[in-house]
Amino acid sequence: MIDDLSGGLTARHPVEDDHSRVLAVVDAWWGGLKGEAGALERALLLPRLYFQHFTTTSFVVERDGRDGGGGGEGDGQLVAFLVGFLSQSEPDAAYVHFVGVDPGLHGQGVGRSLYRAFFALARSHGRRYVHCITSPQNTASQSFHARLGFTSSAVKPDYDGPGLDRVAFTIDLAAR
């Protein structure tokens, strides 16, 4: 499914049981960014519906082997995920909603591989643009998206509601 993952890692589309597995790691992976408010915000951004209705456009990455990882289809240790979808409103766009990579794997190309797989999926469905957002505090995410070739907006105040500022990103797949 994703050919350029390092040895010992495999990717698949998520199943509903992966919802609890992702929620169990997301706060640790974000290093407590924005404290308790950030933890609540992340949990609210990942409702179960993404693991029910957007599975064919999303990915999870696991270490090979079975370690009792929580009942997901592969049952390996969860090390990364990407939740994305094809826009229903903009026929030339796709959207990456949430991505996480185990901090122990940062810099090893796992996030890049997830995005490349999503870009290929988007292209296969005739999509030209991929959009995503992050919080202004998440400077690591901003740097990562810039390295991938995304253009970024200025901070958009109250983008997701009062006090929930965001930075928006877009990449033109036709230009790559």
N, C-alpha and C positions, 0 to 999 in steps of 0.2 A: 504493500500500500504506500509506504514511504521508503524509497530505496536508499536514501543517503543518511540514514541513522547510523550511529556508531554501533560497534559490535555489542551484542547482548540486549539491544533495545528493539522492540517491535511496536508497530502502530496498528490501530484498528479504529473503527467507528465506535462511539460510546453506546452503552445500553443504559437503561434506567437505573440499574444498581450502581452505576458509576457516580451518580449524583452525591451520595453520601461519602464516597471515597474522595471526591474532589473537595467537598466542604471540609473534610477532616484535615486536609493539608494546606488549604489556601492561606490561612492566617500565618502559619509558620513560614511559608514560602514568601510572604510579603513582609516578614520581619516586624510585624506589629505596626506597619505604616498607618499613621493617623489614629492609633490607639483603639479603644473600644468602638468609637464611632466608625473607624475604618473597617473593623471586623464586621460590624453590622451592615455597613454599606456593601462589602464584598459578598456577604451571605445573601443579601437582597438582590444582588445583581446576578445570582446564579440559582434561580428557582428550578425546581424539578422539570418544568416544562421544556427546558432546553435539552434535557436528557430523554425526553419523550418524543419531541416533535422536530428536532433539528439534528438528528443523529447522522444522517447521510452527508451532512456538510460540516461535521465536527470530527475531532480526532482525540484519542487518548494514546499515550505512549507508556509502555511498561517495560520493566526489566524482564527478560526471559525467565521462565521458571514459575513454579507455583509456590507462593509463600503465604497463602491464606489472606490475600490482599483485600478481602471485603466482598466477595460475591460477584464481582464483575466477570464479564465473559472470559477474559484471559487469566484473571486472578494473579498476575504478576504484580510486583510493586509499582504503583503509579508514580511516574517520574515527570510527566508533562501532559498538558491538555490544551486544546484549542476549541472554543465554541464559536462557530460562525454560521452564517446563513446567506442565502441569495435574497436580495431585496425584493419584496413583493411590489413596491411602489416605483422603484427605479430599475427598469429592465436591463440597464447596462452596469449595475452596481451589485457588489457583494459587501458583506459587513463582518468583520471580526469583532465579536462581542467581548470575549474574555480569553486570555491566554495565561497559562502558568507553567513554569519550569522549575523543578527542584533546584534550589540555589547551588547544590553540589555539582550540578551539570551546566551551570552558566558558563558561557564561553566555549562550549563544546559543539555548538551548531545545532542543538536540538530545537530551539526556538526558530531558527532560520529554516530548518527542515519542515517544521509545521507550517510556517508561512508559505514556503514554496509549494507544499502539497495543496494548501488552500488556494493559492494563486492558480495552480493547474486545474483544480476543480472549478474555480470561477471561470477561467477561460473556456473550459469544456462546455460550460453553459452559456457561452456568449457574453460574459461579463467583461467589461473593460476596466472598471474602477473598483478598488477595494478601499473601504473606509474603516476607521476605528477611532477610539478616543482613549485618553488616560487622564488621570488627575495631574494637576500642575506639580504636585509634590513628588510624583513618581518620575524623577529625573532619569533613572535607569531605563524605564520604558521609553521615554522620549529619545534618549540616545540610541537605543536599539532600533526604533522605527526609523530614525534618520539614517542609520547605517544600512538599513534595508532599502532605502530610496524613497521613503514616504516624505511628502511635504507636510509641514505642520502649520496650524493656525496660531494666532495669538491666543492667550487664555480667553476662554468664553465664559464670562461670569454667569453663574446660576444656570448653566447649560442643562443640568439634570435636576434642577430644583434649587430652592434657596440655599446658598452656601455650597452648592455642589458644582464648582467650577470644573471645566474640562479643557484639554487641548485636543483638537481634532486633527486627524491624519488622513491623507488620501494618497494613493499610488495609482498611476496610470499603467495598466498592464501592457497596453499597446506600445508604450515607450520603452519597454524592457526587452 
